């Protein structure tokens, strides 16, 4: 069996309540010894017994810090693969068997991804990116896929430790939004393709469904902060980020009849770099 370190990043809830935890580990307690939990919550949670490692980061260092920390642990412990897990992802019962089968039958690849479907039957990943963003699609490619044609999201992504390290890991300042886009942007400089499993579909829940105006605005500010931290390799990166973030800015502004979103956008370093 190929050694996989499962990396579960949680915030605001116990690991046992995470959808990824409940579905991927159901009936497989032996996998807990290979589970790395990174808890970004303000207060710590009690991890399940027997996990490989539990890290509490009350500063909420984000996804990048969690994945990079877990990768260093994987290197030290001799793991070959990292499986990145979002707490809101639902996996089918035989998911791990399919990951391991993909590793065995496609030794040429260093990155393996499932397809992600959201409510309504549209696909969230892997999709084609334009202007640092993508849109839901009716269908997505499977098999060996070039990064120029589609890119995967973080959750459910199986990546070899050696390729993760070669790509330079995640950019920690881009700590939530755009983190996967930035990682793939770095990764594709070294690897041109990845493998999409045709027989594994995950269900992804959107986390941004809160209706509280203050929580929605705070979440939007995090989105702007991550966009502002995104490295620019050229003027086209600056333009892409400015246009991409302007769209939700205008949507919030008109839908909520307030200028606070537009002011936050204009005051951000997205348009002043």
C-alpha positions as CSV (number, residue, x, y, z in Angstrom):
1,X,0.0,0.0,0.0
2,X,1.4,3.4,-1.0
3,X,1.9,5.7,2.0
4,X,-0.6,8.6,2.0
5,X,-0.7,11.3,4.7
6,X,-4.3,12.7,4.9
7,X,-4.3,16.4,5.7
8,X,-7.6,17.8,7.2
9,X,-7.8,21.5,7.8
10,X,-10.6,22.6,10.1
11,X,-12.0,25.8,11.4
12,X,-14.8,26.4,13.9
13,X,-15.8,22.8,14.4
14,X,-14.5,19.5,15.7
15,X,-12.7,17.2,13.3
16,X,-15.3,14.5,13.9
17,X,-18.0,16.8,12.6
18,X,-16.2,17.5,9.3
19,X,-17.9,16.0,6.3
20,X,-14.6,14.8,4.8
21,X,-13.7,13.1,8.1
22,X,-17.1,11.4,8.4
23,X,-17.2,10.1,4.8
24,X,-13.6,9.3,4.1
25,X,-12.8,7.5,7.4
26,X,-16.1,5.9,8.1
27,X,-15.4,2.3,9.1
28,X,-11.7,2.8,8.6
29,X,-10.3,3.7,12.0
30,X,-6.9,2.3,11.0
31,X,-6.5,5.3,8.6
32,X,-6.5,7.7,11.6
33,X,-2.9,6.9,12.3
34,X,-2.1,8.6,8.9
35,X,-4.3,11.7,9.6
36,X,-2.7,15.1,10.1
37,X,-5.2,17.6,11.5
38,X,-4.5,21.3,11.3
39,X,-6.9,23.3,13.4
40,X,-7.2,27.1,12.5
41,X,-10.0,27.6,15.1
42,X,-9.6,30.3,17.9
43,X,-9.9,27.5,20.5
44,X,-8.5,24.0,20.2
45,X,-10.6,20.9,19.7
46,X,-10.0,17.4,21.1
47,X,-8.7,15.3,18.1
48,X,-9.8,11.7,17.5
49,X,-7.6,9.2,19.3
50,X,-4.7,7.8,17.4
51,X,-4.2,10.5,14.8
52,X,-0.7,11.0,13.4
53,X,-0.5,14.7,14.4
54,X,-2.8,17.5,15.6
55,X,-1.7,21.1,15.3
56,X,-3.6,24.1,16.7
57,X,-3.0,27.5,15.1
58,X,-5.1,30.1,16.8
59,X,-3.7,32.8,14.5
60,X,-5.6,31.1,11.6
61,X,-2.5,30.8,9.4
62,X,-4.7,29.5,6.6
63,X,-4.5,26.7,4.1
64,X,-1.0,27.3,2.8
65,X,0.6,27.1,6.3
66,X,-1.4,24.0,7.1
67,X,-0.4,22.2,3.9
68,X,3.3,23.3,4.1
69,X,3.5,22.2,7.7
70,X,2.0,18.8,6.9
71,X,4.4,18.4,4.0
72,X,7.4,18.9,6.3
73,X,5.9,16.3,8.6
74,X,5.3,13.9,5.7
75,X,8.9,14.3,4.5
76,X,10.2,13.5,8.0
77,X,8.0,10.5,8.4
78,X,8.6,9.0,5.0
79,X,5.2,9.5,3.4
80,X,5.1,9.6,-0.4
81,X,1.8,11.3,-1.0
82,X,-0.3,14.1,0.5
83,X,-4.1,14.1,0.3
84,X,-5.5,17.6,0.9
85,X,-8.9,17.6,2.6
86,X,-11.4,20.4,3.0
87,X,-13.9,19.9,5.9
88,X,-16.9,20.5,3.6
89,X,-16.1,17.8,1.0
90,X,-18.2,14.6,0.8
91,X,-16.4,11.5,-0.4
92,X,-17.9,8.2,-1.7
93,X,-17.3,5.1,0.5
94,X,-14.6,3.6,-1.9
95,X,-12.7,6.8,-2.4
96,X,-9.4,5.7,-0.9
97,X,-9.4,2.4,-2.9
98,X,-9.8,4.5,-6.1
99,X,-7.0,6.9,-5.1
100,X,-4.7,3.9,-4.5
101,X,-5.7,2.3,-7.7
102,X,-4.9,5.5,-9.6
103,X,-1.5,5.6,-8.1
104,X,-0.8,2.0,-9.1
105,X,-2.1,2.3,-12.6
106,X,-0.6,5.8,-13.4
107,X,2.9,5.8,-12.0
108,X,3.8,8.5,-14.5
109,X,1.8,11.2,-12.6
110,X,2.5,13.1,-9.5
111,X,-0.9,14.7,-9.1
112,X,-4.3,13.0,-9.0
113,X,-7.7,14.7,-8.6
114,X,-11.3,13.7,-8.4
115,X,-14.2,15.5,-10.0
116,X,-16.2,17.9,-7.7
117,X,-19.9,18.4,-8.1
118,X,-22.1,21.0,-6.3
119,X,-25.8,21.1,-5.7
120,X,-27.6,21.4,-9.0
121,X,-25.3,18.9,-10.8
122,X,-22.7,21.4,-12.1
123,X,-19.0,20.6,-11.8
124,X,-16.7,22.8,-9.7
125,X,-13.4,21.1,-10.5
126,X,-11.4,20.5,-12.5
127,X,-12.3,23.5,-14.7
128,X,-10.7,26.0,-17.0
129,X,-9.4,29.1,-15.4
130,X,-9.5,32.6,-16.9
131,X,-8.5,35.8,-15.1
132,X,-7.5,33.7,-12.0
133,X,-11.0,32.3,-11.7
134,X,-13.3,29.7,-13.1
135,X,-17.0,29.0,-13.5
136,X,-19.2,26.0,-12.9
137,X,-19.4,23.6,-15.9
138,X,-21.8,20.9,-17.1
139,X,-18.9,18.5,-17.8
140,X,-15.2,18.3,-17.0
141,X,-12.3,16.4,-18.5
142,X,-11.0,13.1,-17.1
143,X,-7.9,11.0,-17.6
144,X,-4.6,12.8,-18.3
145,X,-5.3,16.5,-18.4
146,X,-3.0,19.4,-19.3
147,X,-3.0,22.3,-16.8
148,X,-3.6,24.7,-19.7
149,X,-7.0,23.0,-20.2
150,X,-8.2,22.7,-16.6
151,X,-7.0,23.0,-13.0
152,X,-8.2,21.2,-9.8
153,X,-9.2,22.8,-6.5
154,X,-7.4,22.0,-3.2
155,X,-9.8,19.6,-1.6
156,X,-9.4,15.9,-2.7
157,X,-6.1,16.7,-4.4
158,X,-3.6,13.9,-4.1
159,X,0.0,15.2,-4.8
160,X,3.3,13.5,-4.3
161,X,5.5,14.9,-1.6
162,X,8.4,15.3,-4.0
163,X,6.5,17.3,-6.5
164,X,4.8,19.4,-3.8
165,X,8.3,20.3,-2.5
166,X,9.7,20.9,-6.0
167,X,7.0,23.3,-6.8
168,X,7.8,25.3,-3.6
169,X,4.6,24.5,-1.7
170,X,1.9,26.9,-1.1
171,X,2.3,30.7,-0.8
172,X,1.2,31.3,2.7
173,X,0.2,35.0,2.3
174,X,-2.4,33.8,-0.1
175,X,-4.0,32.0,2.8
176,X,-7.5,31.1,1.6
177,X,-9.0,32.4,-1.6
178,X,-6.8,31.9,-4.7
179,X,-4.5,29.5,-2.8
180,X,-5.1,26.6,-5.1
181,X,-4.8,28.8,-8.2
182,X,-1.5,30.1,-7.1
183,X,-0.2,26.6,-6.1
184,X,-1.1,25.2,-9.5
185,X,0.5,28.2,-11.2
186,X,3.8,27.3,-9.5
187,X,3.3,23.6,-10.0
188,X,2.7,23.7,-13.7
189,X,6.1,25.3,-14.2
190,X,7.6,21.9,-13.4
191,X,4.7,19.5,-14.4
192,X,2.5,19.9,-17.5
193,X,-0.3,17.4,-16.7
194,X,-2.2,15.8,-13.9
195,X,-4.6,12.8,-13.8
196,X,-8.4,13.2,-13.2
197,X,-10.1,10.0,-12.0
198,X,-13.1,9.2,-14.1
199,X,-14.7,7.1,-11.4
200,X,-14.5,9.4,-8.4
201,X,-16.9,12.2,-7.9
202,X,-17.0,14.2,-4.7
203,X,-19.7,16.5,-3.5
204,X,-18.6,20.0,-2.5
205,X,-20.6,22.3,-0.2
206,X,-20.2,26.0,-0.6
207,X,-19.1,27.6,2.7
208,X,-20.1,31.1,1.7
209,X,-23.8,30.9,2.2
210,X,-24.0,33.0,5.4
211,X,-26.7,35.6,5.3
212,X,-25.4,37.7,8.3
213,X,-24.4,41.1,6.7
214,X,-21.3,41.5,8.9
215,X,-20.1,38.0,8.4
216,X,-20.6,38.3,4.6
217,X,-18.6,41.6,4.6
218,X,-15.8,40.1,6.7
219,X,-15.6,37.2,4.3
220,X,-15.4,39.5,1.4
221,X,-12.5,41.4,3.0
222,X,-10.6,38.2,3.4
223,X,-11.2,37.5,-0.3
224,X,-9.7,41.0,-1.1
225,X,-6.8,40.4,1.2
226,X,-5.9,37.1,-0.5
227,X,-6.1,38.7,-3.9
228,X,-3.9,41.6,-2.8
229,X,-1.3,39.1,-1.5
230,X,-1.2,37.2,-4.8
231,X,2.2,37.6,-6.4
232,X,2.3,39.4,-9.8
233,X,4.6,38.1,-12.4
234,X,3.5,40.6,-15.0
235,X,1.0,43.5,-15.5
236,X,-1.5,40.9,-16.9
237,X,-1.7,39.3,-13.4
238,X,-2.5,42.7,-11.9
239,X,-5.2,43.3,-14.5
240,X,-6.7,39.8,-14.1
241,X,-6.9,40.1,-10.3
242,X,-8.4,43.6,-10.6
243,X,-11.1,42.5,-13.0
244,X,-11.8,39.2,-11.2
245,X,-12.4,40.9,-7.8
246,X,-14.3,43.8,-9.3
247,X,-17.1,41.4,-10.4
248,X,-18.2,40.3,-6.9
249,X,-17.6,43.8,-5.6
250,X,-20.2,45.2,-8.0
251,X,-22.5,42.3,-7.3
252,X,-22.4,42.9,-3.6
253,X,-22.7,46.6,-4.0
254,X,-25.9,46.5,-6.1
255,X,-27.5,43.5,-4.5
256,X,-27.0,44.8,-0.9
257,X,-27.5,48.5,-1.8
258,X,-24.4,49.6,0.1
259,X,-21.1,51.2,-1.0
260,X,-19.0,49.5,1.7
261,X,-17.9,46.8,-0.7
262,X,-16.8,49.2,-3.4
263,X,-14.9,51.3,-0.8
264,X,-13.2,48.2,0.5
265,X,-12.2,47.3,-3.1
266,X,-10.9,50.8,-3.9
267,X,-8.9,50.9,-0.6
268,X,-7.3,47.5,-1.1
269,X,-3.9,47.2,-2.6
270,X,-5.3,45.2,-5.5
271,X,-5.7,48.4,-7.4
272,X,-2.8,50.2,-5.9
273,X,0.1,47.8,-6.6
